[in-house]
């Protein structure tokens, strides 16, 4: 995303420096190299914010410190731990590799380098059915026993640090620490009788994050600041300095307001003229398990953006935010549909209600319909991304303003 904003002339800001902002300017800032906020300021002042928030992280396996484990003086496997609530089974018997960041010691201090070991490096092997006859009758995976990837034979001992150092362009002795993860090497694909579906890793929630970024680059804000926010750590509760429970969004909005000399009261008025779309993918009706869906709120792939509802505030949508978003979709000419969990099932939550605990604005939870959420290879509709880009572009180029007595204008 940083590369994309650089290519489109956005100015990169640093949280550790004074911000000098101008009307009509385009800016972005990253926190921890894993969360990002980009925004476009109207040329003639602003009366509020149009915010779209998503997240960049997905359930995955993180490599532990001192990762190599020797097995019978014959093989080396790696010690990993689960990040987030993934479906374990799809990780087995497929090519994997390692990506993440390496922190190295240099003459100027510590330096972060991103790496991707671009080769088929690892596999988490299944146990043969002859040794586990009940595997197809339901199996409970033990993360410490069943999910450790095979790295190599005994000659690979000590080789992980060497491979990481080569990828980072440094010496093994210069590596101070790492944040490294396994990833699925199977490339994304388009499939279906009429190429109507896509399958890929991490559609939750990069599909929404991409749509938001694309729309911001295409938008022309008029009265409200258009703000694209991508958090980290949503899959583990958002309780980090770069998660939705942090002050990242509030800090950025505060610095923008201060740069334009807004008073404390003006800042509160700006919140009443703001709207936040929490964009995180949604469950669609499963072809083999259609009874798992709600009887009357049944989203399908390629049928449009999903508006999420929950009486218990798992999702933030209420009648006002739902109505405003429906008008945005109508203005954009894109279809929408609705989701609610079955009343006898507990669903997942997302970043919307966490984010509004930091910035109290009208908020809606939406997403794109998909199958196999939290698998390492997920399925979604080929047309739905375009629907969200189009709706988000209209959203970023509009303004939602409170006009009293629970009424709002959308222009």
DODO-506432 format. One record per residue (C-alpha): residue number from 1; residue in one letter; x negated, y, z negated. Coordinates in steps of 0.2 Angstrom, whole numbers, plus 5000, padded with zeros to 4 digits. Each point is the difference from the previous one (the first is absolute). Example, Ala and Ser with C-alpha at 12.3 -4.5 7.8 and 13.67 -1.06 7.14 Angstrom:
BEGIN
ATOM    nr   rest   east   north     up
ATOM     1      A   4938    4978   4961
ATOM     2      S   4994    5017   5003
//
This chain:
BEGIN
ATOM    nr   rest   east   north     up
ATOM     1      X   5000    5000   5000
ATOM     2      X   4986    5012   4996
ATOM     3      X   4993    4997   5017
ATOM     4      X   5017    5003   5008
ATOM     5      X   5002    5017   4991
ATOM     6      X   4982    5005   5004
ATOM     7      X   5004    4997   5018
ATOM     8      X   5015    5011   5000
ATOM     9      X   4991    5014   4992
ATOM    10      X   5006    4999   4982
ATOM    11      X   4988    5007   4987
ATOM    12      X   4994    4988   4987
ATOM    13      X   5001    5007   4982
ATOM    14      X   4990    4994   4984
ATOM    15      X   5009    4999   4983
ATOM    16      X   4983    5006   4993
ATOM    17      X   5000    5016   5009
ATOM    18      X   5010    5016   5002
ATOM    19      X   5014    4999   5013
ATOM    20      X   5002    5014   5012
ATOM    21      X   5016    4997   5009
ATOM    22      X   5008    5010   5014
ATOM    23      X   5018    5001   5007
ATOM    24      X   5001    4989   5016
ATOM    25      X   4985    4989   4993
ATOM    26      X   4999    4982   5001
ATOM    27      X   4991    4991   4986
ATOM    28      X   4997    4983   4991
ATOM    29      X   4992    4994   4984
ATOM    30      X   4995    4982   4995
ATOM    31      X   4999    4994   4982
ATOM    32      X   4989    4985   4996
ATOM    33      X   4999    4996   5019
ATOM    34      X   5015    4990   4998
ATOM    35      X   5014    5013   4999
ATOM    36      X   5003    5015   5012
ATOM    37      X   5011    5015   5001
ATOM    38      X   5001    5010   5016
ATOM    39      X   5011    5016   5003
ATOM    40      X   5005    5013   5012
ATOM    41      X   5004    5017   4995
ATOM    42      X   5013    5011   5010
ATOM    43      X   4994    5016   5008
ATOM    44      X   5012    5011   4991
ATOM    45      X   5000    4995   4982
ATOM    46      X   5010    4985   4992
ATOM    47      X   5015    4997   4989
ATOM    48      X   4997    4982   4995
ATOM    49      X   4992    4983   5005
ATOM    50      X   5005    4986   5011
ATOM    51      X   4990    4985   4993
ATOM    52      X   4999    4982   5006
ATOM    53      X   4991    4988   4989
ATOM    54      X   4994    4982   5003
ATOM    55      X   4986    4989   4994
ATOM    56      X   4984    4993   5008
ATOM    57      X   4997    4984   4989
ATOM    58      X   5007    4983   5002
ATOM    59      X   4999    4984   4990
ATOM    60      X   4983    4992   5002
ATOM    61      X   4986    4991   4992
ATOM    62      X   4986    5010   4992
ATOM    63      X   4982    4993   4999
ATOM    64      X   4994    4999   4982
ATOM    65      X   4983    5006   4994
ATOM    66      X   4987    4986   5001
ATOM    67      X   5012    4991   5012
ATOM    68      X   4990    4985   5006
ATOM    69      X   5004    4983   4992
ATOM    70      X   4990    4984   5004
ATOM    71      X   5009    4984   5003
ATOM    72      X   4991    4983   4997
ATOM    73      X   4984    5008   5007
ATOM    74      X   5009    4999   5017
ATOM    75      X   5011    5015   5003
ATOM    76      X   5002    5018   4995
ATOM    77      X   5017    5007   4997
ATOM    78      X   5005    5018   4994
ATOM    79      X   5008    5005   4984
ATOM    80      X   5015    5011   5004
ATOM    81      X   5016    5007   4991
ATOM    82      X   5017    5005   5006
ATOM    83      X   5004    5018   5003
ATOM    84      X   5019    5003   5000
ATOM    85      X   5014    4987   5002
ATOM    86      X   4995    4991   5016
ATOM    87      X   5007    4984   5008
ATOM    88      X   4986    4988   4998
ATOM    89      X   5003    4986   5012
ATOM    90      X   4997    5010   5016
ATOM    91      X   4982    5004   4995
ATOM    92      X   4995    4982   5001
ATOM    93      X   4992    4992   5015
ATOM    94      X   4998    5016   5011
ATOM    95      X   4984    5010   5004
ATOM    96      X   4996    5014   4987
ATOM    97      X   4986    5013   4998
ATOM    98      X   4995    5014   4988
ATOM    99      X   5003    5018   5001
ATOM   100      X   4999    5015   4987
ATOM   101      X   4987    5012   4993
ATOM   102      X   4983    4999   4994
ATOM   103      X   4992    5012   4989
ATOM   104      X   4981    5002   5002
ATOM   105      X   4986    5009   4992
ATOM   106      X   4991    5013   5010
ATOM   107      X   4987    5014   4998
ATOM   108      X   5015    5013   4999
ATOM   109      X   5011    4990   4988
ATOM   110      X   5013    4986   5003
ATOM   111      X   5008    4998   5017
ATOM   112      X   5016    4991   5005
ATOM   113      X   5000    4990   5016
ATOM   114      X   5014    4991   5008
ATOM   115      X   4997    4983   5007
ATOM   116      X   5009    4987   5010
ATOM   117      X   4991    4983   5002
ATOM   118      X   5007    4998   5018
ATOM   119      X   4999    4981   5001
ATOM   120      X   5010    4984   4995
ATOM   121      X   4991    4998   4983
ATOM   122      X   5011    4991   4988
ATOM   123      X   5014    4987   4998
ATOM   124      X   5011    4996   4985
ATOM   125      X   5003    4981   5004
ATOM   126      X   5015    4991   4996
ATOM   127      X   5000    4983   4990
ATOM   128      X   5004    4986   5012
ATOM   129      X   5017    4993   4998
ATOM   130      X   4993    4983   4996
ATOM   131      X   4993    5008   4984
ATOM   132      X   5016    5010   4996
ATOM   133      X   5015    4991   5006
ATOM   134      X   5012    5012   4992
ATOM   135      X   4993    5015   5009
ATOM   136      X   5016    5002   5011
ATOM   137      X   5012    4998   4985
ATOM   138      X   4994    5017   4992
ATOM   139      X   4983    5004   4994
ATOM   140      X   4994    5012   4987
ATOM   141      X   4983    5008   5006
ATOM   142      X   4987    5003   4986
ATOM   143      X   4990    5015   5006
ATOM   144      X   4984    4995   4991
ATOM   145      X   5001    4982   5007
ATOM   146      X   5009    5000   5016
ATOM   147      X   4996    5017   5008
ATOM   148      X   4981    5001   5000
ATOM   149      X   4993    5002   5018
ATOM   150      X   4986    4989   5007
ATOM   151      X   4985    5010   5004
ATOM   152      X   4987    4988   5006
ATOM   153      X   4990    4984   4997
ATOM   154      X   4986    5001   4986
ATOM   155      X   4988    5009   5012
ATOM   156      X   5012    5015   4999
ATOM   157      X   4996    5002   4981
ATOM   158      X   4995    5018   4997
ATOM   159      X   5006    5005   5017
ATOM   160      X   5015    5011   4996
ATOM   161      X   4990    5015   4994
ATOM   162      X   4989    4998   5015
ATOM   163      X   5015    5001   5012
ATOM   164      X   5007    5015   4991
ATOM   165      X   4984    5009   5000
ATOM   166      X   4998    4997   5019
ATOM   167      X   5018    5006   5003
ATOM   168      X   4997    5016   4990
ATOM   169      X   4983    5003   5008
ATOM   170      X   4990    5000   4984
ATOM   171      X   4989    4988   4989
ATOM   172      X   5008    4988   4988
ATOM   173      X   4990    5009   4985
ATOM   174      X   5009    5017   5005
ATOM   175      X   5018    4993   4997
ATOM   176      X   5007    5006   4983
ATOM   177      X   5018    4994   5001
ATOM   178      X   5013    4995   5013
ATOM   179      X   5019    5000   5002
ATOM   180      X   5002    4985   5013
ATOM   181      X   5015    4991   5005
ATOM   182      X   5005    4985   5011
ATOM   183      X   5010    5003   5016
ATOM   184      X   5009    4990   5013
ATOM   185      X   4991    4999   5016
ATOM   186      X   5015    4995   5011
ATOM   187      X   5004    5015   5011
ATOM   188      X   5017    5008   5002
ATOM   189      X   5011    4994   5014
ATOM   190      X   5016    5004   5009
ATOM   191      X   5012    4985   5001
ATOM   192      X   5018    4995   5004
ATOM   193      X   5010    4996   5015
ATOM   194      X   5000    5018   5005
ATOM   195      X   4984    5006   4991
ATOM   196      X   5012    5007   4986
ATOM   197      X   4989    4996   4985
ATOM   198      X   4983    5004   4993
ATOM   199      X   4990    4989   4988
ATOM   200      X   4985    5007   4991
ATOM   201      X   4992    5001   4983
ATOM   202      X   5004    5014   4988
ATOM   203      X   5016    5007   5009
ATOM   204      X   5005    5004   4982
ATOM   205      X   4997    5014   5000
ATOM   206      X   4988    5005   5014
ATOM   207      X   5015    5000   5012
ATOM   208      X   5007    5015   4990
ATOM   209      X   4984    5008   4996
ATOM   210      X   4996    5000   5019
ATOM   211      X   5017    5007   5005
ATOM   212      X   4998    5014   4987
ATOM   213      X   4983    5005   5007
ATOM   214      X   5005    4999   5018
ATOM   215      X   5015    5011   4996
ATOM   216      X   4990    5013   4991
ATOM   217      X   4988    5001   5015
ATOM   218      X   5015    5003   5011
ATOM   219      X   5010    5012   4989
ATOM   220      X   5001    5019   5000
ATOM   221      X   5006    5005   4982
ATOM   222      X   5010    5017   5000
ATOM   223      X   5006    5004   4982
ATOM   224      X   4993    4986   4990
ATOM   225      X   4983    4993   4998
ATOM   226      X   4999    4982   5008
ATOM   227      X   4990    4989   4988
ATOM   228      X   4995    4982   5004
ATOM   229      X   4995    4990   4984
ATOM   230      X   4992    4983   4999
ATOM   231      X   4997    4992   4983
ATOM   232      X   4990    4986   4994
ATOM   233      X   5004    4986   4987
ATOM   234      X   5019    4999   5003
ATOM   235      X   4999    4982   5000
ATOM   236      X   4993    4999   4982
ATOM   237      X   5011    5014   4992
ATOM   238      X   4993    5016   5007
ATOM   239      X   4991    5004   4983
ATOM   240      X   4984    5007   5007
ATOM   241      X   4992    5016   5004
ATOM   242      X   5005    4997   5018
ATOM   243      X   5017    4992   4997
ATOM   244      X   5017    5008   5000
ATOM   245      X   5000    5001   4981
ATOM   246      X   4985    5012   5001
ATOM   247      X   5000    5018   5003
ATOM   248      X   4993    4999   5018
ATOM   249      X   5016    5007   5008
ATOM   250      X   5004    5013   4986
ATOM   251      X   4982    5006   5000
ATOM   252      X   5000    5002   5019
ATOM   253      X   5016    5010   5000
ATOM   254      X   4994    5010   4985
ATOM   255      X   4984    5005   5009
ATOM   256      X   5010    5005   5016
ATOM   257      X   5012    5011   4990
ATOM   258      X   4986    5008   4991
ATOM   259      X   4991    5004   5016
ATOM   260      X   5015    5009   5006
ATOM   261      X   5002    5009   4983
ATOM   262      X   5017    4992   4995
ATOM   263      X   5006    5004   4982
ATOM   264      X   5005    4986   4988
ATOM   265      X   5019    5004   5004
ATOM   266      X   4997    5000   5019
ATOM   267      X   4992    4983   4998
ATOM   268      X   5015    4993   4992
ATOM   269      X   5011    5008   5013
ATOM   270      X   4989    4991   5014
ATOM   271      X   5004    4983   4992
ATOM   272      X   5019    5003   5002
ATOM   273      X   4997    5003   5019
ATOM   274      X   4989    4984   5002
ATOM   275      X   5004    4983   5005
ATOM   276      X   4990    4984   4998
ATOM   277      X   5002    4984   5010
ATOM   278      X   4992    4985   4992
ATOM   279      X   4997    4989   5015
ATOM   280      X   4996    4981   4995
ATOM   281      X   5005    4986   5010
ATOM   282      X   5017    4991   4997
ATOM   283      X   5006    4982   5000
ATOM   284      X   5011    4995   5015
ATOM   285      X   5011    4985   5002
ATOM   286      X   4990    4984   5001
ATOM   287      X   5005    4988   5014
ATOM   288      X   4998    4985   4989
ATOM   289      X   5006    5007   4984
ATOM   290      X   5014    5012   5004
ATOM   291      X   5009    4997   4984
ATOM   292      X   4986    5009   4991
ATOM   293      X   5006    5017   5007
ATOM   294      X   5014    5011   4992
ATOM   295      X   5017    4996   5008
ATOM   296      X   5003    5017   5007
ATOM   297      X   4983    5008   5001
ATOM   298      X   4990    4990   5013
ATOM   299      X   4986    5008   5009
ATOM   300      X   4993    4992   5016
ATOM   301      X   4984    5003   5010
ATOM   302      X   5001    5013   5014
ATOM   303      X   5017    5006   4994
ATOM   304      X   4992    5016   4992
ATOM   305      X   4993    5008   4984
ATOM   306      X   5006    4992   4984
ATOM   307      X   5007    5011   4986
ATOM   308      X   4998    4991   4983
ATOM   309      X   5012    5001   4985
ATOM   310      X   4999    4994   4982
ATOM   311      X   5011    5005   4986
ATOM   312      X   4986    4996   4988
ATOM   313      X   4988    5013   5008
ATOM   314      X   4989    4987   5008
ATOM   315      X   5003    5012   5015
ATOM   316      X   5003    5019   4998
ATOM   317      X   5013    5002   5013
ATOM   318      X   5016    5008   4994
ATOM   319      X   5015    5008   5010
ATOM   320      X   4991    5016   5003
ATOM   321      X   4983    4993   5006
ATOM   322      X   5009    4987   5010
ATOM   323      X   5011    5013   5009
ATOM   324      X   4986    5011   5004
ATOM   325      X   4990    4986   5007
ATOM   326      X   5014    4994   5011
ATOM   327      X   5002    5017   5007
ATOM   328      X   4981    4999   5004
ATOM   329      X   5002    4984   5009
ATOM   330      X   5015    5006   5009
ATOM   331      X   4991    5016   5005
ATOM   332      X   4985    4989   5007
ATOM   333      X   5012    4988   5009
ATOM   334      X   4994    4984   4991
ATOM   335      X   5010    4986   4992
ATOM   336      X   5000    4997   4981
ATOM   337      X   5007    4986   4989
ATOM   338      X   5001    4996   4981
ATOM   339      X   4992    4988   4988
ATOM   340      X   5005    4995   4982
ATOM   341      X   4995    4985   4991
ATOM   342      X   5012    4986   4996
ATOM   343      X   5008    5004   4983
ATOM   344      X   4993    4984   4993
ATOM   345      X   4982    5003   5006
ATOM   346      X   4987    5011   4993
ATOM   347      X   4991    5009   5014
ATOM   348      X   4983    5010   5001
ATOM   349      X   4998    5018   4997
ATOM   350      X   4989    5013   5009
ATOM   351      X   4991    5016   4998
ATOM   352      X   5015    5012   5002
ATOM   353      X   5006    5000   4982
ATOM   354      X   4982    5000   4994
ATOM   355      X   4995    5015   5011
ATOM   356      X   5015    5010   4994
ATOM   357      X   4995    4999   4982
ATOM   358      X   4985    5011   5006
ATOM   359      X   5010    5011   5012
ATOM   360      X   5018    5001   4997
ATOM   361      X   5008    5003   5017
ATOM   362      X   5015    4992   5010
ATOM   363      X   4993    4983   5005
ATOM   364      X   5006    4985   5011
ATOM   365      X   4993    4983   5001
ATOM   366      X   4999    4993   5018
ATOM   367      X   4990    4987   5010
ATOM   368      X   4999    4990   5015
ATOM   369      X   5008    4983   5000
ATOM   370      X   4988    4985   5000
ATOM   371      X   4998    4982   4996
ATOM   372      X   4987    4991   4989
ATOM   373      X   4996    5015   4989
ATOM   374      X   4984    4997   4990
ATOM   375      X   4994    4987   5012
ATOM   376      X   4983    5002   5008
ATOM   377      X   5009    5000   5017
ATOM   378      X   5017    5009   5000
ATOM   379      X   5013    5002   5014
ATOM   380      X   5010    5016   5005
ATOM   381      X   5009    5007   5014
ATOM   382      X   4991    5007   5015
ATOM   383      X   5011    5015   5002
ATOM   384      X   5002    5006   4982
ATOM   385      X   4984    5009   4998
ATOM   386      X   5005    5012   5014
ATOM   387      X   5016    5003   4992
ATOM   388      X   4991    5005   4984
ATOM   389      X   4987    5011   5009
ATOM   390      X   5015    5009   5009
ATOM   391      X   5010    5003   4984
ATOM   392      X   4984    5005   4990
ATOM   393      X   4996    5013   5013
ATOM   394      X   5017    5008   4999
ATOM   395      X   4998    4999   4981
ATOM   396      X   4983    5009   5000
ATOM   397      X   5006    5013   5012
ATOM   398      X   5016    5004   4990
ATOM   399      X   5003    5008   4983
ATOM   400      X   5012    4994   4986
ATOM   401      X   5005    5015   4989
ATOM   402      X   5011    5000   4985
ATOM   403      X   5015    5012   5001
ATOM   404      X   5008    4997   4983
ATOM   405      X   5014    4989   4992
ATOM   406      X   4992    4984   5007
ATOM   407      X   5000    5006   5018
ATOM   408      X   4985    5000   5012
ATOM   409      X   4996    5006   5017
ATOM   410      X   4990    4991   5013
ATOM   411      X   4993    5011   5014
//
